[in-house]
Amino acid sequence: MRIKKFTLAALSLSLALGIGATVAQAEMVNGEVRKVDEAAGKITLKHGPIKNLDMEEPMTMVFRVQDPAMLKQVKVGDKVQFEAERAAAGITITKMQKGK
């Protein structure tokens, strides 16, 4: 009976750790605002690598934003940190804050 409990506990722990690894959060990426298009709900950012999207090279690109209110908090030239994910509508910024 003691061995079954130990085995069950070990199995539960390994499953919990495995699930936690697959639900990893996107890493914050540093960027600089190049253009804000509130009407279209888009922002152009010059940014570093976005590892969770397999983008290894720095580049400048246009992103959609998940929440249009994010665009009201930044202006051209601002340094930002952001998270982006692939969505049905294209690569979308899901979180953004002014950089330091």
C-alpha positions as CSV (number, residue, x, y, z in Angstrom):
1,M,0.0,0.0,0.0
2,R,2.8,2.4,0.9
3,I,4.5,1.8,-2.5
4,K,1.2,2.5,-4.4
5,K,0.9,5.9,-2.5
6,F,4.5,6.8,-3.3
7,T,4.1,5.8,-7.0
8,L,0.9,7.8,-7.2
9,A,2.5,10.9,-5.6
10,A,5.5,10.7,-8.0
11,L,3.2,10.3,-11.0
12,S,1.1,13.3,-10.0
13,L,4.2,15.4,-9.4
14,S,5.7,14.5,-12.8
15,L,2.4,15.3,-14.6
16,A,2.1,18.6,-12.8
17,L,5.6,19.6,-13.8
18,G,5.1,18.5,-17.4
19,I,1.9,20.5,-17.7
20,G,3.6,23.5,-16.2
21,A,6.4,23.3,-18.8
22,T,4.0,23.2,-21.8
23,V,2.0,26.3,-20.5
24,A,5.1,28.5,-20.5
25,Q,4.5,32.2,-20.8
26,A,5.8,34.2,-23.7
27,E,9.0,36.1,-22.8
28,M,8.9,39.9,-22.8
29,V,10.5,41.5,-25.8
30,N,12.1,44.9,-26.0
31,G,11.0,47.2,-28.7
32,E,10.6,50.8,-29.9
33,V,7.4,52.3,-31.3
34,R,7.8,53.4,-34.9
35,K,4.1,54.0,-35.8
36,V,0.7,53.9,-34.0
37,D,-2.4,53.3,-36.1
38,E,-5.3,53.5,-33.7
39,A,-8.0,53.3,-36.5
40,A,-6.6,49.9,-37.7
41,G,-5.7,48.6,-34.2
42,K,-2.0,48.2,-35.2
43,I,1.4,49.3,-34.1
44,T,4.8,49.2,-35.8
45,L,7.6,48.2,-33.6
46,K,11.4,47.8,-34.1
47,H,12.2,44.9,-31.8
48,G,14.6,42.2,-30.8
49,P,14.2,38.4,-31.2
50,I,10.8,37.0,-30.4
51,K,11.8,33.4,-29.3
52,N,8.3,32.0,-28.7
53,L,7.5,32.9,-32.4
54,D,10.8,31.5,-33.7
55,M,11.9,35.0,-34.8
56,E,15.6,35.0,-34.1
57,E,16.6,38.2,-35.8
58,P,15.8,41.8,-34.8
59,M,13.4,43.6,-37.2
60,T,10.7,46.2,-37.6
61,M,7.2,44.9,-38.2
62,V,3.5,45.7,-37.9
63,F,1.5,44.0,-35.1
64,R,-2.2,43.8,-34.3
65,V,-3.0,44.5,-30.7
66,Q,-5.4,42.4,-28.6
67,D,-6.7,45.4,-26.7
68,P,-6.9,48.7,-28.7
69,A,-6.5,50.6,-25.4
70,M,-2.8,49.6,-25.4
71,L,-2.3,52.1,-28.3
72,K,-3.4,55.1,-26.3
73,Q,-0.6,54.5,-23.8
74,V,2.3,54.9,-26.2
75,K,3.6,57.2,-28.9
76,V,6.3,57.1,-31.6
77,G,9.8,56.8,-30.0
78,D,8.6,55.2,-26.8
79,K,10.6,52.1,-25.6
80,V,8.2,49.2,-24.8
81,Q,8.3,45.7,-23.6
82,F,5.7,43.3,-25.1
83,E,4.5,39.8,-25.5
84,A,3.2,38.5,-28.9
85,E,1.4,35.3,-30.0
86,R,0.2,33.9,-33.2
87,A,-3.6,34.3,-33.6
88,A,-6.1,33.7,-36.3
89,A,-5.8,37.4,-37.4
90,G,-2.0,37.3,-37.4
91,I,0.7,37.9,-34.9
92,T,-0.9,39.9,-32.1
93,I,0.5,41.8,-29.1
94,T,-1.2,40.4,-26.0
95,K,0.6,42.5,-23.4
96,M,2.6,45.8,-23.6
97,Q,4.1,48.2,-21.2
98,K,6.4,51.1,-21.4
99,G,10.1,50.1,-21.2
100,K,12.7,51.3,-18.8
